[in-house]
Amino acid sequence: MDETIERIIQKEYVMLGKVNNRGGRAACQDHFAVFRTMRASQFLVWPDFILRSYLDDLKQAEAVGRNLVFEKYAWMMMYALPEEFKKVCHVLPVFSPERRERMQETVAVQVAWAEEFAARYPTIGARGRPLHTEEDTPESTSVETYMRGELATYSERTEKRYHTFVLSCREQGRNLTTEVRENQARLQGWHSLEDVERSYREKRGQTNFLEVLK
């Protein structure tokens, strides 16, 4: 594994461990291997300059006592848990209209990729997160809401770089959702996503792939 990715994951996991969840500790807070697989699958598609930029974000957050993982989950409460969100929103950053517009464009591309993935791999897709914010519940957060929360934790520098990267991938015909899931399958020992889809369609095989997707 790339050293920068390992350092990012370690720092995120420390922050995750300090988050007080509404319903008690989340399973991923006590299962580093699951967390590592989930996050590494994503970071393996990022170019090195964005990885380094985000690692700097984490270091700067540590230096001033910010917990970026807490902030991500706080943003995710905006729609499904509005009363809880009101209790924490005062500690979250305020974004310019320009940044909000960029983030929404990035989210729209990522949701479109998730829709394409779900259409290609319907059994896997049906077991993962719902796709759209209107499907959020207190127990289940959508891809759209999750991505919006994650983008809100990036520095302006990292967010701009990631936005440009996502638009470039779209122009190249790449689907980062599929690439991330392919990484996940490989890290968990599957030969391909087709094998995962076939296994779950036939109701056989392991269950760990879908657990990590959640």
N, C-alpha and C positions, 0 to 999 in steps of 0.2 A: 504494500500500500504506500502511496506517496506520503512523504513525511509531513508536508503541509496539511494534507487531509487528516492524518492522524492527530496532529496538534489541534486542528479545528474541533474534531470530534471529542477529544479529551476536555477541551475548554467548555464546549457545549454541555457535556455530560455533568461536569461540576455545577454549571448553572442550573441544569435540569433538576439536579438533586436538591436544590435550594427552593424549588417552586412548591408552594403549598396549594395542592389541588382542592377544589370544592368538595369532591367526593372521597378525599383521602389520596394516598400515594397512587400514582399511575403505575401500571405494570412495567412500563419501560424505564421507570426510575430505578428499578431493582434488577434490570436485565440489560447489562451493558452490551452483550453480544448482539441482542436484537436491535438496540439503539444504533450500534456501530454499523450493522448491515444496512439499516434503513437510511442513515445519513450518508454513508460511503457511497451507496448506490446513486445518490443525487450528486455528490461532489465529484465523482469520477467523470461526469460529463462537462464539468466546468473547465475552462482554460486556466492555466496557471496564474495569470495576472489577476483574475477575479478571486481565485482561492487566496492569494496573498493579500489582496485588498480586504477580504472578509476576515482573515486571520488578524489583520491590523484592527479591524472593527472590534473584534472580541478582546484584544489586548487593551485597547483604549477604554472599552466598557469596564473591564476589570479594574483599571486604574482609578476610575471615578465611582466605582460601586454600583454600576448598572448591571442588571441581569437581562440579557437580550432574550433568553428563552422565556422568562416571565413576561416580558413585553409582548412577545409573539402570541402567547396564550391569552394575554389581556386583550389584545386587538381582536382575537378570534371570538371573544365573548360579546362583541358589539351587537350582533344580530340575534343569536340564540339565547343569550343571557344579558339583556340590556340593563337590568337592575344591578347585576354584579359589575358590569362594565362601568357604570356610573361611579362605583366606589374606587376604581383604579385609574380612570381616564386622566385624572389630573397629573399623573406622573409620566404620561406618554408624550412623546414629541408632537409638535404641531408642524404640519407640512405645508409647503407652498402649493398654490393651485397647479403650477407646472409639474411639481413632483407627483401630486395626486393623479394628474392626467397620464404621466408616464407609467405609474404603477398600474393604473387601470388598463392601459394598453398591454402591458406585460401579462397581467392576469387574464385578459381576454384571449391572448395567444395560447397561454398554458391550458385554459379551459377547453379551447378548441382541440388542442392536442389530446387532452384527456378524453374528450368525446370520440375522437378518432380511435384512440386505443380501446375504449370500451366497445366500439362497434366491431373492431377486429378481434378482440378477445372478450366476448360477452360474459363468459363464465367468471373469468378473473375480475373483470370490471364490476360485475354485480356484487362481488365480495369485498370490494374496496370502499373507499369513501364515496358518499354521494358527490355529484359533480357541482351543483349550483347552490348558491347561498340560500335561496328560498327553501332548500331541503334541509337546512340546518336544524338540529334539535339540541337540547342540552347534553345529550349523550353522543351525538355524532356531528362532526364538523365537515363541511364540504371541501372539495379541492379548491374551489374558488375562494372561500373564506380563509382556508389555511394558507394559500399562496399570498393573499392580501396581508395576512398577519406576518408572514415571513419577510416579505419585501419591506414592511414597515420597520424592521429591525436593522436593515442595512444602513450604513452611512450614505450620505448623498453621493459620494464617489463610487461606492460599490453598487448602489442602486442604478446609477447611470450606466455603469459598465455592464451590469447584468441586463438592463433594458436593451442596450445596443446588441449584446450577444444574442438575446432571444429573437430580436427582429432579424438578425443575420441568419440564424438557424432556420427561421421560417422561410426566408428567401431561398435558402439552399434546399428546401424540401425536407429538412430534418424534423423529427418529432421527438422532443426531449423526454416526454412522458414514456414513450416506448423504450428509448435508450436507457432511462433510469430503471425501468422494470426488467430490461434485459440484464443490466448489471446485478440487480437483486437476485434474479434467477441464477445467474452464474455464481454469485457469492454463496448461494445456498445449495449449490451442487447440482442444479438442474442443467440439462443440456440446452434447452431453448424454451422460450415462452410457449411455443406450440406444444411442447411436452407438458408444460404446466396446465395449459388450457385443456388438453386431451385428458389428463389425469383427473382434473376436477369435473369435467363433463361426464366422465365415466364413474365418478365418485370413488376414486381409488387414490392411493398415494398419500404422501405426507400432508400435513395441514400448516406447516410452519410458514410457507410462502404467503398465504393469505393473512396469517396473524401479523406478519411484518407489514403487509400492506396497510393494515389498519393503523 
